Amino acid sequence: MATIDNDPLFTSLCNEKTLQSQKEGFFNEFYQSVAENFTGPNARWLTEVYQKLPSDIDRLRLVYEDPVVTYDVQGTLEHVQPVFRGKDAKFSWQRREQALKLLAENKPQQALMMACQAVMRAPEQGVDRFIDKGLTLALALWTRSEVFIRMLDGKHALQDLQLAAKCGLPVKQNADYYARVAKCYALSGESGRAEVAAKVFHQLSGYNDYALSRLKEDMESLCVLKQETPSDEVERKLPKLAGEGENVDIAGASSKIRLTGSKEDPRGRYVVAAEDIGPGEAVLTEPAFAACLYSKFFGSHCNGCFARLIAPVGCPECCGVAFCSVACRDKACATYHRFECQYLDLMIGSGMSILCHVALRIVTQAGTPQKALEQGQILKDTFCAHTEHRDPEDHFKRTLMTAFLLRCLQKADFFGYRATESPEPTELELQIGTVLLSALQSLQFNAHEVYETRVRGEHRFDTAKVQYIGVGIYRGASMFNHECYPGVTRTFLGTSIIFHTSRPILAGSVVPENYGPHFLRQPKPARQRNLRSRYWFKCDCRACAEDWPQMDKLPVKPRLRCPTGGCENVLAFPHKPSQRNTKCVKCKKQVNLEASAKMVEASEQLCTSGAEMMASHQLEDERVDEAVELLKKGISLFSQVAVPPHKPIHLAEESLRSCFADKGNANRY
């Protein structure tokens, strides 16, 4: 629920950041050219005309019709044209030659980089017959397959060979093709298929026994080298949800949580525990409703699933994005990318934020205007937009951004054939515009940054750093309210979001998430300021109410729960044996804290053992699981007799988060 703003300037800066870059792009100039009209007799146009309209569709319609702004708006939108980097057969040929040269110099990593560029810039089969007889892409893939074989990667080499064949590479009488296929199968441990491919090679080579023996020697050498090379590949999968059966309120959620509250409730709709939940339990595994990569990762991650690229596959038309596989590419090109392809560079050049891209993606991935309206209504029913509290200038900027995005959709034929080239929208186009405008408001409060864990050294945890690679929206995850001391830790696998509990949560208690300002890393004034200005609410969580200190000033001894059944009082930790017999001021009973103090010590020992296991330089997956179990036991034991803040237990919760992050998006560099 929006609250009184104590820092309007900072709020304005936060709002601006969720819409556009303040330093780059032409959208600022677009807005300024329109805003110049808000002078003289039109000085109050925003507040007296624009803001007083009853709905988003009326305000959007106004910018195309009101003479105060329509000339500048439509005049700019008429100049929207495709801007994208196309294919270049000559460039691809040059990179292919460089790759072969580097491979001959035994520089496979550099060769792979050149080969990938050759693949990405190569046009489709038959496009440029003056270079490579129209087979530039097939030959680029052929070259990259050789690089992968030299790097002992049979899986990706075989994929490139198969794709090269589909792109026109002659294979029917091509003995060299089957020789490479045989090597790929040998590297993949498929000896039967390798033998079949070798027999085909033998036949196509005119039954040359010497050539066959050389091939088999090469295959054996590759297999030996493969066995001597440790594999970095780790199978990662979504965890099993805690509880039994399906959650009837939230798709992809555990049956141990439920949805409560309402839109009229000051807290809105939010998640509580349906039963007691222990630490480390998976309570949500949800695929993204829509997700977009940050543009700086377009060359390193799959535009569809966010996987780290090894053998990138390109769009048939542009060189702006890459995909991890043909399947990801075809799915994207059948839906969202066919509408974004030729306008993606233009949108990036506008300086629009990634949230604007996500808003557009909601529409483009739907594929049709009718489906987009359905998807838009689902999100409008799910997410809050706080339109009534939004500053009229900020709302107008979002409307102007909507007009720009809507124009891109018009030009990309999202609406099919249009009888006019005018940017003035039809009624259907206006309705799609309201989907965009609603999203441009609500995503400010409901989007999640997708991250991966980057490991630079041999040790998986000491060198791990979080890298944000994109933004996704999740209907279920958005239902979790914020607390500065969260009850869940957030990780990602691909574009799917995962919530594990980080501490025990009793039945009926709120299951809180953290929107960024965490008490361990930010003091209360900074957290309150960020939350008010970015999310428009005042936080009254336990960490804020009690003004908990940050990590470096946390107490090393906690407060203990009164051991008397039914008493909710907490008592100071007894530092001396003589203090372990004391009187509770609430229940008025004499209590002994000896057992509680020993349980805290046992808890700390379990958490220390878990952390030490994480510090092992030979840590394997199963050892991570053992560390998780020790940390879970330590955190659970602590909660039975003590309450936070307590430095050792918060360090354990952070360690637990690191373990779960290691099982999600993680890349070694």
C-alpha positions as CSV (number, residue, x, y, z in Angstrom):
1,M,0.0,0.0,0.0
2,A,1.4,3.4,-1.0
3,T,2.3,5.7,1.9
4,I,3.2,9.3,2.4
5,D,6.5,10.1,0.6
6,N,9.2,11.6,2.8
7,D,11.7,12.0,0.0
8,P,10.0,13.0,-3.3
9,L,13.3,13.7,-5.1
10,F,14.7,10.2,-4.4
11,T,11.3,8.7,-5.3
12,S,11.4,10.5,-8.6
13,L,14.9,9.2,-9.3
14,C,13.8,5.6,-8.5
15,N,10.7,5.9,-10.7
16,E,12.9,7.3,-13.5
17,K,15.3,4.3,-13.2
18,T,12.5,1.8,-13.7
19,L,11.5,3.5,-17.0
20,Q,14.6,4.8,-18.8
21,S,18.3,5.6,-18.6
22,Q,18.9,9.2,-17.5
23,K,22.1,9.5,-19.5
24,E,21.7,7.5,-22.7
25,G,19.1,7.1,-25.5
26,F,16.8,9.2,-27.5
27,F,13.7,8.8,-25.4
28,N,14.8,11.7,-23.1
29,E,14.9,13.9,-26.2
30,F,11.5,12.6,-27.3
31,Y,10.0,13.5,-23.9
32,Q,11.7,16.9,-23.8
33,S,10.3,17.8,-27.2
34,V,6.8,17.0,-26.1
35,A,7.2,18.6,-22.6
36,E,8.2,21.9,-24.2
37,N,4.5,22.4,-24.9
38,F,3.7,22.5,-21.2
39,T,4.3,26.2,-20.9
40,G,2.2,29.4,-20.9
41,P,-1.6,28.6,-21.2
42,N,-0.7,24.8,-21.2
43,A,1.4,24.9,-18.0
44,R,-1.3,22.9,-16.1
45,W,-2.1,20.5,-18.9
46,L,-0.7,17.5,-17.1
47,T,-2.7,18.1,-13.9
48,E,-5.8,19.7,-15.2
49,V,-6.4,17.7,-18.4
50,Y,-4.2,14.6,-18.5
51,Q,-4.4,13.5,-14.9
52,K,-8.2,14.0,-14.6
53,L,-9.0,11.5,-17.2
54,P,-10.6,8.4,-15.6
55,S,-8.5,5.5,-17.1
56,D,-5.2,4.6,-18.8
57,I,-6.9,4.0,-22.2
58,D,-8.3,7.6,-22.1
59,R,-4.9,9.0,-21.3
60,L,-3.2,7.0,-24.0
61,R,-5.8,8.1,-26.5
62,L,-5.3,11.7,-25.5
63,V,-1.7,11.8,-26.5
64,Y,-2.7,11.0,-30.1
65,E,-5.6,13.4,-30.2
66,D,-5.0,16.5,-28.0
67,P,-3.4,19.3,-30.1
68,V,-1.2,20.3,-27.2
69,V,1.0,17.2,-27.7
70,T,-0.2,15.1,-30.7
71,Y,1.9,17.0,-33.3
72,D,5.2,16.2,-31.5
73,V,4.1,12.7,-30.5
74,Q,3.0,11.5,-33.9
75,G,5.7,13.4,-35.7
76,T,8.4,11.5,-33.8
77,L,6.6,8.1,-34.0
78,E,6.3,8.4,-37.8
79,H,10.1,8.1,-38.0
80,V,10.3,4.7,-36.3
81,Q,12.1,2.3,-38.6
82,P,13.9,-1.1,-38.3
83,V,17.4,-0.8,-36.8
84,F,19.3,-4.0,-36.5
85,R,22.6,-5.6,-37.4
86,G,22.2,-8.0,-40.3
87,K,24.2,-11.0,-41.5
88,D,27.5,-10.6,-43.4
89,A,28.8,-13.6,-45.4
90,K,32.2,-11.9,-46.0
91,F,32.7,-11.2,-42.3
92,S,31.7,-14.8,-41.4
93,W,34.2,-16.1,-44.0
94,Q,37.0,-14.0,-42.5
95,R,36.3,-15.2,-38.9
96,R,36.2,-18.8,-40.1
97,E,39.7,-18.4,-41.6
98,Q,40.9,-16.9,-38.4
99,A,39.5,-19.8,-36.4
100,L,41.3,-22.3,-38.6
101,K,44.6,-20.4,-38.2
102,L,44.2,-20.2,-34.4
103,L,43.4,-23.9,-34.3
104,A,46.6,-24.7,-36.3
105,E,48.5,-22.7,-33.7
106,N,46.9,-24.8,-31.0
107,K,44.8,-22.0,-29.5
108,P,41.4,-23.7,-29.3
109,Q,39.7,-21.2,-27.0
110,Q,40.5,-18.2,-29.3
111,A,39.6,-20.4,-32.3
112,L,36.2,-21.1,-30.7
113,M,35.5,-17.4,-30.2
114,M,36.2,-16.7,-33.9
115,A,34.2,-19.8,-35.0
116,C,31.2,-18.6,-32.9
117,Q,31.4,-15.2,-34.5
118,A,31.5,-16.9,-37.9
119,V,28.3,-18.8,-37.1
120,M,26.5,-15.8,-35.7
121,R,27.2,-13.6,-38.7
122,A,26.6,-16.2,-41.4
123,P,23.5,-15.7,-43.5
124,E,21.0,-18.6,-44.1
125,Q,21.6,-21.1,-46.8
126,G,21.6,-19.7,-50.3
127,V,21.3,-16.0,-49.3
128,D,24.7,-14.9,-50.7
129,R,25.8,-17.2,-53.5
130,F,28.9,-15.1,-54.4
131,I,30.6,-16.3,-51.1
132,D,30.9,-20.0,-50.3
133,K,28.2,-20.7,-52.9
134,G,25.5,-19.8,-50.3
135,L,26.9,-22.3,-47.7
136,T,28.5,-19.8,-45.4
137,L,26.5,-20.9,-42.3
138,A,27.1,-24.6,-43.0
139,L,30.8,-24.1,-43.4
140,A,31.0,-22.0,-40.2
141,L,29.3,-24.8,-38.3
142,W,31.6,-27.3,-40.0
143,T,34.6,-25.3,-38.8
144,R,33.3,-24.9,-35.3
145,S,32.6,-28.7,-35.0
146,E,36.4,-29.2,-35.6
147,V,37.2,-26.8,-32.8
148,F,34.9,-28.6,-30.4
149,I,36.4,-31.9,-31.3
150,R,39.9,-30.5,-30.5
151,M,38.4,-29.3,-27.2
152,L,37.1,-32.9,-26.5
153,D,33.5,-31.7,-26.6
154,G,31.7,-34.3,-28.7
155,K,28.2,-33.3,-27.7
156,H,28.4,-29.7,-29.2
157,A,30.6,-30.9,-32.1
158,L,27.9,-33.4,-33.1
159,Q,25.2,-30.8,-32.8
160,D,27.1,-28.5,-35.1
161,L,27.6,-31.3,-37.7
162,Q,23.9,-32.1,-37.7
163,L,23.0,-28.5,-38.0
164,A,25.5,-28.0,-40.8
165,A,23.9,-30.9,-42.7
166,K,20.5,-29.2,-42.3
167,C,22.0,-26.0,-43.6
168,G,23.1,-27.6,-46.9
169,L,26.5,-29.2,-46.2
170,P,26.9,-32.1,-48.6
171,V,27.1,-35.3,-46.5
172,K,25.8,-38.2,-48.6
173,Q,29.2,-39.0,-50.1
174,N,31.3,-37.0,-47.6
175,A,33.7,-39.4,-45.9
176,D,35.2,-36.5,-43.8
177,Y,31.7,-35.8,-42.4
178,Y,31.3,-39.4,-41.0
179,A,34.9,-39.4,-39.7
180,R,34.0,-36.4,-37.5
181,V,30.7,-37.9,-36.5
182,A,32.6,-41.1,-35.4
183,K,34.9,-38.9,-33.3
184,C,31.9,-37.1,-31.7
185,Y,30.3,-40.4,-30.7
186,A,33.5,-41.7,-29.3
187,L,34.0,-38.6,-27.2
188,S,30.4,-38.9,-26.0
189,G,31.0,-42.5,-24.9
190,E,28.6,-44.0,-27.5
191,S,31.0,-46.7,-28.9
192,G,28.3,-48.5,-30.9
193,R,27.3,-45.4,-32.9
194,A,30.9,-44.5,-33.3
195,E,31.6,-47.9,-34.9
196,V,28.7,-47.4,-37.3
197,A,29.9,-44.0,-38.3
198,A,33.4,-45.4,-38.8
199,K,32.0,-48.1,-41.1
200,V,30.2,-45.5,-43.2
201,F,33.5,-43.6,-43.4
202,H,35.3,-46.8,-44.5
203,Q,32.8,-47.4,-47.3
204,L,32.8,-43.8,-48.5
205,S,36.6,-43.7,-48.5
206,G,36.7,-46.6,-51.0
207,Y,37.4,-49.2,-48.2
208,N,40.7,-47.6,-47.4
209,D,41.9,-49.7,-44.5
210,Y,44.8,-47.4,-43.7
211,A,42.5,-44.4,-43.4
212,L,40.1,-46.4,-41.2
213,S,43.0,-47.4,-38.9
214,R,44.1,-43.8,-38.6
215,L,40.6,-42.8,-37.7
216,K,40.3,-45.4,-35.0
217,E,43.7,-44.3,-33.6
218,D,42.4,-40.7,-33.5
219,M,39.2,-41.9,-31.8
220,E,41.2,-43.8,-29.2
221,S,43.5,-40.9,-28.5
222,L,40.5,-38.5,-28.1
223,C,38.9,-40.9,-25.6
224,V,42.1,-41.2,-23.5
225,L,42.4,-37.4,-23.4
226,K,38.7,-37.1,-22.5
227,Q,39.2,-39.5,-19.6
228,E,42.1,-37.4,-18.3
229,T,40.2,-34.1,-18.5
230,P,37.8,-33.4,-15.6
231,S,34.3,-32.3,-16.7
232,D,32.8,-29.1,-15.4
233,E,29.3,-30.2,-16.4
234,V,26.9,-30.6,-13.4
235,E,23.3,-31.6,-13.9
236,R,21.0,-29.1,-12.3
237,K,17.3,-29.5,-11.7
238,L,14.5,-27.9,-9.8
239,P,14.2,-29.2,-6.2
240,K,11.2,-31.2,-5.1
241,L,8.6,-29.1,-3.3
242,A,8.0,-29.6,0.4
243,G,4.7,-31.1,1.5
244,E,2.2,-33.3,-0.2
245,G,-0.1,-32.6,-3.2
246,E,-0.5,-29.4,-5.2
247,N,-1.1,-25.9,-3.9
248,V,-4.6,-24.7,-4.8
249,D,-3.7,-21.0,-4.5
250,I,-0.3,-20.6,-6.2
251,A,0.9,-22.6,-9.2
252,G,4.3,-24.1,-8.6
253,A,4.1,-23.7,-4.8
254,S,4.4,-26.1,-1.9
255,S,1.2,-27.2,-0.1
256,K,2.9,-26.0,3.1
257,I,2.0,-22.4,2.2
258,R,-1.2,-20.7,1.4
259,L,-2.5,-17.3,0.1
260,T,-4.4,-15.0,2.4
261,G,-5.4,-11.3,2.6
262,S,-7.1,-9.3,-0.2
263,K,-6.6,-6.3,-2.4
264,E,-8.5,-4.2,0.2
265,D,-6.1,-5.4,3.0
266,P,-3.3,-2.9,3.7
267,R,-0.9,-5.7,3.2
268,G,-2.7,-6.9,0.0
269,R,-2.6,-10.6,-0.7
270,Y,0.3,-12.4,0.9
271,V,1.7,-15.8,1.8
272,V,1.5,-17.5,5.2
273,A,2.6,-21.0,6.4
274,A,-0.2,-23.5,6.1
275,E,1.8,-25.8,8.5
276,D,5.1,-25.6,10.3
277,I,8.0,-25.3,7.8
278,G,11.6,-26.1,8.6
279,P,14.6,-24.3,7.2
280,G,15.9,-25.4,3.8
281,E,12.5,-26.5,2.4
282,A,11.6,-25.7,-1.2
283,V,8.3,-23.8,-1.1
284,L,8.2,-22.4,-4.6
285,T,9.5,-23.4,-8.1
286,E,8.0,-21.2,-10.7
287,P,8.8,-20.6,-14.3
288,A,8.9,-17.0,-15.5
289,F,5.7,-15.5,-16.8
290,A,8.0,-13.3,-18.9
291,A,11.7,-12.7,-18.7
292,C,14.3,-10.6,-20.6
293,L,18.1,-10.6,-20.5
294,Y,20.1,-7.4,-19.9
295,S,21.4,-6.4,-23.3
296,K,25.1,-6.7,-22.2
297,F,24.5,-10.4,-21.9
298,F,23.0,-10.9,-25.4
299,G,26.3,-12.4,-26.6
300,S,27.0,-14.6,-23.7
301,H,23.7,-16.1,-22.6
302,C,20.7,-17.7,-24.4
303,N,18.0,-15.1,-25.1
304,G,15.4,-17.6,-24.4
305,C,16.4,-19.7,-21.3
306,F,19.4,-17.6,-20.0
307,A,21.8,-20.6,-20.2
308,R,25.4,-19.7,-20.6
309,L,26.3,-20.0,-24.3
310,I,28.8,-22.6,-25.5
311,A,27.7,-23.2,-29.1
312,P,25.5,-20.3,-29.9
313,V,22.8,-20.5,-32.5
314,G,21.7,-17.3,-34.2
315,C,18.5,-15.7,-35.4
316,P,18.1,-16.2,-39.2
317,E,17.7,-12.4,-39.7
318,C,19.7,-10.5,-37.1
319,C,23.0,-10.7,-35.2
320,G,21.7,-9.0,-32.0
321,V,20.8,-12.1,-30.0
322,A,21.9,-15.7,-29.6
323,F,20.4,-19.0,-28.4
324,C,21.7,-22.1,-26.8
325,S,20.0,-24.5,-29.2
326,V,17.9,-24.7,-32.3
327,A,14.9,-25.5,-30.0
328,C,15.3,-22.3,-28.0
329,R,15.8,-20.3,-31.2
330,D,12.8,-21.8,-33.0
331,K,10.6,-21.2,-30.0
332,A,11.7,-17.5,-29.8
333,C,11.4,-16.9,-33.5
334,A,7.9,-18.4,-33.6
335,T,6.7,-16.0,-30.8
336,Y,8.4,-12.9,-29.4
337,H,11.6,-12.5,-31.4
338,R,9.8,-12.3,-34.8
339,F,8.3,-9.0,-33.6
340,E,11.3,-7.7,-31.7
341,C,14.1,-8.8,-34.1
342,Q,14.4,-5.7,-36.4
343,Y,13.5,-3.2,-33.6
344,L,15.6,-4.5,-30.7
345,D,18.6,-2.2,-31.4
346,L,16.2,0.7,-31.8
347,M,14.6,0.0,-28.4
348,I,18.0,-0.4,-26.7
349,G,19.0,2.9,-28.4
350,S,16.0,4.6,-26.9
351,G,17.5,4.2,-23.4
352,M,14.4,2.3,-22.2
353,S,14.8,0.2,-19.1
354,I,14.7,-3.6,-19.1
355,L,11.3,-3.3,-17.4
356,C,10.0,-1.7,-20.6
357,H,11.4,-4.7,-22.5
358,V,9.6,-7.1,-20.1
359,A,6.4,-5.2,-20.6
360,L,6.8,-5.5,-24.4
361,R,7.7,-9.2,-24.0
362,I,4.4,-9.9,-22.2
363,V,2.7,-8.8,-25.5
364,T,5.1,-10.3,-28.1
365,Q,5.4,-13.7,-26.5
366,A,1.6,-14.0,-26.6
367,G,1.8,-14.0,-30.4
368,T,-1.5,-12.4,-31.1
369,P,-3.4,-9.3,-29.9
370,Q,-6.2,-11.4,-28.5
371,K,-3.9,-13.6,-26.5
372,A,-1.9,-10.6,-25.3
373,L,-5.1,-9.0,-23.9
374,E,-5.8,-12.2,-22.0
375,Q,-2.3,-12.3,-20.6
376,G,-2.5,-8.6,-19.7
377,Q,-5.7,-9.1,-17.8
378,I,-4.2,-11.9,-15.8
379,L,-1.3,-9.7,-14.7
380,K,-3.6,-6.7,-14.0
381,D,-5.7,-8.9,-11.7
382,T,-2.5,-10.1,-10.0
383,F,-0.2,-7.1,-9.7
384,C,-0.7,-3.7,-8.0
385,A,0.1,-0.6,-10.1
386,H,-0.6,2.2,-7.6
387,T,-1.8,4.4,-10.5
388,E,-3.8,6.7,-8.2
389,H,-0.6,7.6,-6.3
390,R,1.7,8.1,-9.4
391,D,2.9,11.6,-10.2
392,P,1.3,12.9,-13.4
393,E,4.6,13.6,-15.0
394,D,5.9,10.1,-14.3
395,H,2.6,8.6,-15.6
396,F,2.8,10.7,-18.8
397,K,6.4,9.5,-19.4
398,R,5.2,6.0,-19.2
399,T,2.3,6.7,-21.6
400,L,4.8,8.2,-24.0
401,M,7.0,5.1,-23.7
402,T,3.9,3.0,-24.3
403,A,3.2,5.0,-27.5
404,F,6.8,4.2,-28.7
405,L,6.5,0.5,-27.9
406,L,3.1,0.4,-29.6
407,R,4.6,2.0,-32.7
408,C,7.3,-0.7,-32.8
409,L,4.5,-3.4,-32.6
410,Q,2.7,-1.7,-35.5
411,K,5.8,-1.6,-37.6
412,A,6.6,-5.2,-36.8
413,D,3.2,-6.3,-38.1
414,F,2.1,-7.6,-34.7
415,F,-1.4,-6.4,-35.7
416,G,-1.2,-7.8,-39.2
417,Y,-2.0,-5.6,-42.2
418,R,-2.8,-2.0,-41.3
419,A,-4.7,0.2,-43.7
420,T,-2.6,3.2,-42.9
421,E,1.0,4.0,-42.0
422,S,-0.2,6.5,-39.4
423,P,0.9,5.9,-35.8
424,E,-2.5,6.7,-34.6
425,P,-3.8,3.4,-33.1
426,T,-7.0,1.5,-33.8
427,E,-9.2,0.6,-30.9
428,L,-7.6,-2.9,-30.7
429,E,-4.2,-1.3,-30.7
430,L,-5.2,1.1,-27.9
431,Q,-6.3,-1.9,-25.8
432,I,-2.8,-3.5,-26.3
433,G,-1.4,-0.1,-25.3
434,T,-3.2,-0.3,-22.0
435,V,-1.6,-3.7,-21.4
436,L,1.8,-2.1,-21.9
437,L,0.9,0.9,-19.8
438,S,-0.4,-1.2,-17.0
439,A,2.7,-3.3,-17.0
440,L,5.0,-0.2,-17.1
441,Q,3.5,0.8,-13.8
442,S,3.1,-2.6,-12.0
443,L,6.5,-4.1,-12.9
444,Q,8.2,-1.4,-10.8
445,F,6.8,-3.2,-7.8
446,N,6.6,-6.8,-9.0
447,A,9.7,-7.7,-11.1
448,H,12.6,-9.9,-9.9
449,E,16.2,-9.6,-11.0
450,V,17.5,-13.0,-12.3
451,Y,21.0,-13.8,-11.2
452,E,23.7,-16.4,-11.6
453,T,26.6,-17.3,-9.3
454,R,30.0,-16.7,-10.9
455,V,32.9,-18.7,-9.6
456,R,36.4,-17.5,-10.6
457,G,38.7,-19.7,-8.6
458,E,39.0,-23.3,-7.6
459,H,37.0,-22.8,-4.5
460,R,33.3,-22.7,-5.2
461,F,32.2,-20.5,-2.3
462,D,35.1,-18.2,-1.4
463,T,35.3,-16.8,-5.0
464,A,31.5,-16.8,-5.8
465,K,29.9,-13.6,-6.7
466,V,26.3,-12.7,-7.7
467,Q,25.9,-11.4,-11.3
468,Y,22.4,-10.1,-12.3
469,I,21.8,-11.2,-15.9
470,G,18.1,-10.3,-16.5
471,V,14.6,-9.6,-15.1
472,G,11.6,-11.9,-14.8
473,I,8.1,-11.6,-13.6
474,Y,6.5,-14.3,-11.4
475,R,2.8,-14.4,-10.4
476,G,3.4,-16.6,-7.4
477,A,6.7,-15.0,-6.1
478,S,5.0,-11.6,-6.3
479,M,2.6,-12.7,-3.5
480,F,5.4,-12.9,-0.9
481,N,5.5,-9.7,1.2
482,H,8.8,-8.1,2.2
483,E,10.6,-8.2,5.5
484,C,14.2,-7.0,6.1
485,Y,14.8,-10.3,7.8
486,P,13.4,-12.7,5.1
487,G,12.1,-16.2,5.7
488,V,13.0,-17.5,2.2
489,T,16.1,-17.3,0.1
490,R,15.8,-16.7,-3.6
491,T,17.7,-18.6,-6.3
492,F,17.2,-19.2,-10.0
493,L,17.6,-22.1,-12.5
494,G,17.4,-20.8,-16.0
495,T,14.5,-18.3,-15.8
496,S,12.7,-20.3,-13.1
497,I,12.6,-18.8,-9.6
498,I,13.1,-21.0,-6.5
499,F,12.3,-20.1,-2.9
500,H,13.8,-22.2,-0.1
501,T,13.0,-21.3,3.5
502,S,16.0,-19.9,5.4
503,R,14.6,-20.4,8.9
504,P,11.8,-22.2,10.6
505,I,8.3,-20.7,10.1
506,L,5.4,-21.6,12.2
507,A,1.9,-22.4,10.9
508,G,-0.1,-19.2,10.4
509,S,3.0,-17.0,10.3
510,V,3.9,-14.8,7.3
511,V,6.4,-16.3,4.9
512,P,8.4,-13.2,4.0
513,E,10.7,-12.5,1.0
514,N,13.3,-9.7,0.8
515,Y,13.0,-7.1,-2.0
516,G,16.7,-6.0,-1.7
517,P,17.2,-4.0,1.5
518,H,18.4,-6.6,4.0
519,F,19.1,-5.7,7.6
520,L,22.5,-7.4,7.4
521,R,23.7,-5.1,4.7
522,Q,21.8,-1.8,5.1
523,P,21.0,0.3,8.2
524,K,17.4,1.0,9.0
525,P,17.2,4.6,7.6
526,A,18.6,3.5,4.3
527,R,16.3,0.5,4.1
528,Q,13.2,2.6,4.9
529,R,14.2,5.2,2.4
530,N,14.7,2.7,-0.4
531,L,11.5,0.8,0.3
532,R,9.4,4.0,0.5
533,S,10.8,5.4,-2.7
534,R,11.2,2.2,-4.8
535,Y,8.2,0.2,-3.6
536,W,6.0,2.9,-1.9
537,F,5.5,1.3,1.5
538,K,6.9,1.8,5.0
539,C,8.4,-1.4,6.4
540,D,7.4,-2.3,10.0
541,C,9.0,-5.7,10.1
542,R,10.7,-7.0,13.3
543,A,14.2,-6.0,12.2
544,C,13.0,-2.4,11.6
545,A,10.8,-2.3,14.8
546,E,13.7,-3.4,16.9
547,D,16.4,-1.6,14.8
548,W,18.6,-4.7,14.5
549,P,22.3,-3.9,13.8
550,Q,24.2,-4.9,10.7
551,M,26.4,-7.9,10.3
552,D,29.6,-6.4,11.9
553,K,27.7,-5.3,15.0
554,L,25.5,-8.3,15.6
555,P,25.5,-9.9,19.1
556,V,27.4,-13.1,19.4
557,K,25.0,-14.3,22.2
558,P,21.2,-14.4,21.6
559,R,18.2,-13.8,23.8
560,L,16.7,-17.0,25.0
561,R,13.0,-18.0,25.0
562,C,11.4,-18.5,28.4
563,P,11.3,-22.3,28.9
564,T,7.9,-22.0,30.6
565,G,5.3,-23.5,28.3
566,G,3.0,-20.8,26.8
567,C,5.2,-17.9,27.9
568,E,6.4,-15.8,24.9
569,N,8.9,-13.7,26.9
570,V,12.6,-13.6,25.9
571,L,15.4,-13.4,28.5
572,A,19.0,-12.2,28.3
573,F,21.7,-14.8,27.7
574,P,23.3,-15.9,30.9
575,H,27.0,-15.2,30.5
576,K,27.9,-16.6,34.0
577,P,26.7,-19.9,35.5
578,S,25.2,-18.0,38.4
579,Q,22.9,-16.2,36.0
580,R,21.3,-19.4,34.6
581,N,18.7,-19.4,37.4
582,T,16.5,-16.4,36.9
583,K,12.9,-15.2,37.2
584,C,10.8,-14.4,34.2
585,V,9.1,-11.1,34.6
586,K,6.2,-12.1,32.4
587,C,5.2,-15.5,33.7
588,K,6.6,-14.7,37.2
589,K,8.2,-18.2,37.4
590,Q,11.7,-19.1,38.4
591,V,13.4,-20.7,35.4
592,N,16.7,-22.4,34.6
593,L,18.4,-21.5,31.3
594,E,21.2,-24.2,31.5
595,A,19.6,-26.5,28.9
596,S,18.8,-23.6,26.6
597,A,22.3,-22.2,26.7
598,K,23.7,-25.7,25.9
599,M,21.3,-26.0,22.9
600,V,22.6,-22.7,21.6
601,E,26.1,-23.9,21.9
602,A,25.2,-27.2,20.1
603,S,23.5,-25.1,17.4
604,E,26.6,-23.0,16.8
605,Q,28.7,-26.2,16.6
606,L,26.5,-27.7,13.9
607,C,26.5,-24.4,11.9
608,T,30.3,-24.2,12.3
609,S,30.7,-27.8,11.0
610,G,28.5,-27.0,8.0
611,A,30.5,-23.9,7.2
612,E,33.8,-25.8,7.5
613,M,32.5,-28.4,5.1
614,M,31.8,-25.6,2.6
615,A,35.3,-24.5,3.0
616,S,36.7,-27.8,1.8
617,H,38.7,-27.3,-1.4
618,Q,37.5,-30.7,-2.7
619,L,33.8,-30.0,-2.2
620,E,31.6,-32.3,-4.3
621,D,27.9,-32.0,-4.8
622,E,27.1,-34.6,-2.1
623,R,29.3,-32.7,0.3
624,V,27.2,-29.6,-0.4
625,D,24.2,-31.6,0.6
626,E,25.9,-32.7,3.8
627,A,26.7,-29.0,4.6
628,V,23.0,-28.1,4.0
629,E,21.8,-30.8,6.4
630,L,24.2,-29.6,9.2
631,L,23.2,-26.0,8.7
632,K,19.5,-26.9,8.7
633,K,19.8,-28.8,12.0
634,G,21.8,-26.0,13.6
635,I,19.2,-23.3,12.5
636,S,16.3,-25.5,13.7
637,L,17.9,-26.2,17.1
638,F,18.6,-22.5,17.6
639,S,14.9,-21.5,16.9
640,Q,13.7,-23.9,19.6
641,V,15.3,-22.0,22.4
642,A,16.5,-18.6,21.2
643,V,15.5,-15.6,19.0
644,P,17.5,-13.4,16.6
645,P,19.5,-11.3,16.0
646,H,22.5,-13.6,16.6
647,K,25.6,-13.4,14.4
648,P,26.4,-17.2,14.2
649,I,22.9,-18.1,13.1
650,H,22.7,-15.3,10.5
651,L,26.0,-16.4,9.1
652,A,24.5,-19.9,8.9
653,E,21.5,-18.6,7.0
654,E,23.8,-16.9,4.6
655,S,25.8,-20.1,4.1
656,L,22.5,-22.0,3.4
657,R,21.6,-19.4,0.8
658,S,25.1,-19.9,-0.8
659,C,24.6,-23.6,-1.0
660,F,21.2,-23.3,-2.7
661,A,22.6,-20.7,-5.1
662,D,25.4,-23.1,-6.0
663,K,22.7,-25.6,-7.2
664,G,21.0,-22.9,-9.4
665,N,22.5,-20.8,-12.2
666,A,26.2,-21.1,-11.6
667,N,29.1,-20.6,-14.0
668,R,32.9,-21.1,-13.6
669,Y,35.2,-18.6,-15.2
